[in-house]
Amino acid sequence: MIYTTAAARAANCPDLNAYIPVPNLQRGMLPYANLFWPTPNGPEDRDPNGLLTGVARFTGNPVRARDEDFGLARFDYNLSSADSVSANYTVDQGREIDPDDNTNFRGDHYRDLYTLSVQETHIFSPTILNTAMFGVSRAGATDHSVPVTAIPDNLVFLRDEKRKSPGAIVIGGGATTAQASSLVSPNPQNPFYNKRRNWTASDDLRMTMGRHSLSMGAWFMRVQQTAFSSAQQNAGTVSYSSLLAFLQDLPTQFSFQANPTQLNYRSLQAAWYFQDEFKLRSNLTVRLGLRDEMTTGWNEKDGHAANYWFDSNGIIQLNPHIGTSPFRKNYAKALLQPRVGIAWDPNGKGKWAVRAGFGIHNDLQDNLTHRLNANPPFAARVAIENTPLLSIIPVTGGTAKPSCSATVTANCDTFAPGGLDPDMHTPTVQEWSLEVDREIARNLAVEVSYVGNQSYHVSTSMDVNTIRPVICQNPAGCLSGGTRPASQRVTVPQGTEYIPVGTRPNPYVGSTQTWMYLGTASSHGGSVSLTKRSESGLTFRTSYTFSKVIDLDSGILSTSAQNDPATILNPYNLKLNRGLASYNPLQQFSSSFSYVLPIGNGRALGKGVTGWVEKLIGDWQWNGIFGARSGFPITPWLGLNQSGNGDTRIPDLPNWNPDFKGNVILGSDGFKKTGRFFDPNAFVLPPTGTFGNLSRGALRGPALYNVDMSLFKRVTLRERLNLQFRAEFFNVLNHANFDTPNPILFNGTTPSSSAGVITETSNRERQIQFALKLLF
């Protein structure tokens, strides 16, 4: 189910204004309505107040096709009594034809993966063992949005011989189609690709010396990444605050990649470690370890690393720094971190086990090209704001113009860069844990555990060129609104934090999508589980987990969290963004079992059968998994830059409606009755130039319940030849679990008809598959 503009129906109406009156209608936009949104086959939607919106529904069930070829080869050989070698080679190639919500387009996605690994094990003595490994891998991905119907040349945003996709339109959302929007945004793309090659080697030596078990080793990896263009704006993307603004051709921003350039980044990474595990007592073991990691950074082999740096006042500079590295300094040359652990049996009888541990871990960064493939001059993303689309297109691509400035005002461009923190530190997490196991009966044990961690230097996605908010000091009030039109500016009272009227700190640089490594996160979780080991053919495990994760920014990429704004709300006050992580479900329950059915020769049922009857009814195994979790946090946001701080990805939040009465969360049952999972009337627009008072993760999305089952049957053909039959049932109850509701509250300054509406399920319908497996 998707949303489509009523303009698609209106396009064929002889008297358009009689059908849907649109002041200052730009008829040149109507062909885009027909191209980007299919003619609706459902009713026109109403807003939360019951008023018609000019938006209608389209429901379709297109075919999604997938092809995959997978192969695996393994070789094992004993060179001698002390040496053995093994090798693995895998190949995985696949293609997916993915129909867009817009039936005029489909996505073609190609994936390939090749890996080779070799391991050599040498036994020096009964107490000394060495393992050496070498591996190489190559992975690639190529994507392209293919028009299903012919696209008129006059509708293509960018015009050159290599780029022929028409571009993308976002209505009631941010600057990219990967973000949530009030209307579904199709994303026609020109071809782009990403390739990665890894070479890795390691050596581990283990020695036993009395009460000590020593481990030491080293690891090395070389990374190569090649990227061309990106999934967003590579065919041009235009953003409108509302359906009315679209019909009037009043965009907030038109952005496009002027000159896609292949970038080739390299990195060398290495680590060494030492660990001693020793017994202090017969029932107490202690583990002490030290690990050091290092990297050469992230370096472009042709000197095409372009990254924006900042001046002494923290203002983004006009032109990017160009060189081999995007960073001022490599802070990952020596990352020495400890590891500590204990294992204790309190009474020494084997019925108790207490384990505890602490460690500091680093996340070496080596997949950063997608933050650097939008920066001029090699892969420039141009931003044109508040200018009618029809007056800009078609754009001739191929070269990047110089940056506009106070002295260069003609034949120039304003760029909307991506970028990385030029003083990036490696993300680090401190983790501690405690686990207590207790055998409560034969083959039955209970486990209680706690895990906590604290992270710092975490990547946060933010616009580093937004207007700094201030506190109003004037008793008469202050004019707020930032970059908002003069007609929408308001006076706020003394003591209010607001965005003053003005332009971005650097008016010649657009809104950025920069990763700054300033974030923190904390997590605390506990679990209780009950495990039944195999007895009479039955094995089961049941567990309950409670966790709470708080961070500043979960959706650092728009595609990673549709239930959370894509950027930091206020880069100058990170505490405003502190809230529940978008991936934290709070509570989870799971139960699984495996039961060898007591049927067949020597069992409770049919214990005397033989021959073909035994082969038919014997050796059946029944397996099942039940899972349930609470919903993920949801942060409804406005869909427009009400603060006026200039962030085009629009993380602006609403105010709670002080006059609202009733339940904010209507739930899945409420959605089935009203069409909405939450009530948008619980929120209102904050005053222009201010931030809303809603906190991140204020609501909870739909819960999930799922049951999978399978039946296995083993048939012995010969002594070393067996056939296994499998019947697997996924979502056996065919229960519909709903996905995140649309979090965009407004279509411009009017309530959005899609706010709180669920258009997808989070799991697939019931699926049944059968398989035969030959074991020899």
C-alpha positions, 0 to 999 in steps of 0.5 A: 500500500502506498500513497499517491497525489490526487493530482494524478487523477486530476491530470485528466480532468478537463477542468482541474480547478473544479476538481481540486482548487490549487492556487498558483498551480504550476501545470508543468508539475502534473506530468511528474505526478503521473510519473512518480505516483500511480493513478490511485485505486483507493479512496481519498484520505482524510486528515486526523480531523476528518478533512479531505487531503487531496491524497488518495491510496494505491494498493498493489501486489507486484512480483519480487524476483530473486535469483541466487547461486551459492557454492562451497568447496572444502579441502582438508589434509594432514601433512604429518602427525604434527601439521594439518591444513584446511582450505575453504572457498565460497562463491555467492552470486545473486540478483534481485528485481525489486519493484518500487512502490511506484509501478513505473520503476523497479530496482535491479540489485546485483550482489557477489561475494567470493571468499578463500580461507586457509588454516594451518595447525602445528603441534609443537608439543602436547602443551604448545599449539600454533594456528595460522590463518590467511584469508581473502575476500571480494564483495561487490554490489551494483544497483540501478533503478530501471524505468518500466515505462518510457520516460520522456526526455523533458522529465529527466532532471540531469541530462547526459549520455550516462545518466537517464533516470528521471530523479526523485521527489520527496513530499513532506519529509527530508532531503532524501528518499531514504527518510520517512515522508508524508507521501511515499517517495519513489527513488529512481537511481542512476547506476552506482556500485561499491566493491570491497577487497580484504586480505587478512592473516593471523597467528595464534600461539597457545601454551599450557604451563602448570596452572597457566594457559597462555595465549598470544597472537597477531592479526593483520588486514588490508582493506580496499574499497571502491565506490562510484556515486551513491544511492541518494541524489545521483539522479537529482532529488527535489524536496517539497514541504507539502503536496500544495508546495509540490503542485505550486513548484515551491521546493525547499531544496533541489540537490544532485551529484554533479560529477560522480567520481570513482573513489579508491580508499585503502587501509591497513589494520593490525592488532596483537594480544596477550592473555593469561588464564590461570587457576588461583584455586581449584574452583576459581579461574582468572583471565587477564589480557591485553590487546592493542589495535592500530590502523593507518587510517582511511586513505584515497590512493589518488589523493582524492580524499575531500573533507570539510574542516572547521576554523577556530570558531567551529565554522565549516570552511568554504572549500574542502581540504584535499589530500590522501586522508580526510583526517587532520591526525590519525588517532588510531595508531595505538589503542591498548585495552584490557580484558579481565574475567573470572569463573568461580564455582562457589561450593566446588561441586559443579552445580554453581557457576559464576562468571564475570568480565570487563573489557574495553573494545574498539571499533576500527572504522573502515567503511567510510567512503559513503560519507566522502562521495558527496564532497567537491571537487571529485564527487560534488553534491550541489544544493539549490534552495527555494528555487522552482524546479522547472526553472532549474532543469534540465541540468547538464552534469559532468563537471563541478563548478567552483564554490559560490562565495562573497566574491564569486557569485556567477557560474558557481554552485553551493554544495551540500557535503557529506563529510567526516569528523576531521578529528575522528577518534575510534568508537570505544565501548566499556563492557561489563557482565555478570552471569550466575548458572545453577543446576536445579535438577538433572539436566535442568539449569537456570541462568541469570545474567546482567550486561552493561556497557558505556560507549563513547566516540560514537558516530552521530549524524548531524548538520554542522552548518546550522544556525546556533540557538540562543536564549532571548534576553530582551524583556520585549521578546525576540524575533525567531524563525531562522531561515523561515519566511518572514511571514512565518516568524514569531516573537518569543518571550524572554528566556526562550531558546530560539533560532534567531533570524539569519543564515547558516554560519557559512552561507556559502555551504549548504546543509551537511550530512556529516558524521561527527564522533561526539556521541555516547551511549549506555546499555543495561540489560538482564536476562533469565533463562531455563535450559533443559538438556536432552533427556528422553529426546526433549531439549528446550530453552526459554529466556526472558530479556529486559534491556534499556539502551540510551543514545544520542542518534541511532539512525546515522543512516536514513535507511537504518532507522525509519522510527527515528530522525536522521540527524541530531536535533540541535548540534549545539546541545547534544543532551536534547537528543538523548533518549531511547535507542531506536533499536531497543525493544525493551522486553524480549521472550523466546522459547525453543524446543527440539523433540525426537518423537517416541515413534518407531522401533524400540520406542513407546509407539510402534516399538516392534515395527521393522522394515519399510514401516520403521523407515516411514514412521521412525526417526522423526524430530519436531522443532519449534521456536516462539518469539515475542518482543515489545515494540521499538521506540518511535519518535514522531517528527514534524516533516518540516524545518519549523525551527528554521535552523537550516537542516534539510533532513528535518529532525524537528520534533513537535510539542505535546498538545496540552489540550489532548485527551485520550490515548496517544497509542491506539495500538494494532487493534486501534489501527485496524479500526481507525487506520492509525497506530497513534493519534496525531492530534496528541501533537502540535507545531511548536512556535516557529524558530523553536524546538519541540518538547517531545523526547526521542523514543517517546512512543512504542511501536507494534509488538511482534509475535511469531511461531516457526516449526519444522519436522525432520525425518532421517532415513538410513540408506547405508551405513554411511549414507543418510537422507534427511527430509525437512518440512519447515513452517515459518510464521505458522500461525500466519500472524500479521506483525505490523511495521513502524507507523509513518512518523511524519506528522505534518504535510507542510503546516497541515496535519498529514493524512499518513501520520500514524498509518502502517503500510507494511508488515514486519514479517512475511506471511506463512511460508512452507518449504520442503527440502531433501539433504543427502549426508555421506 
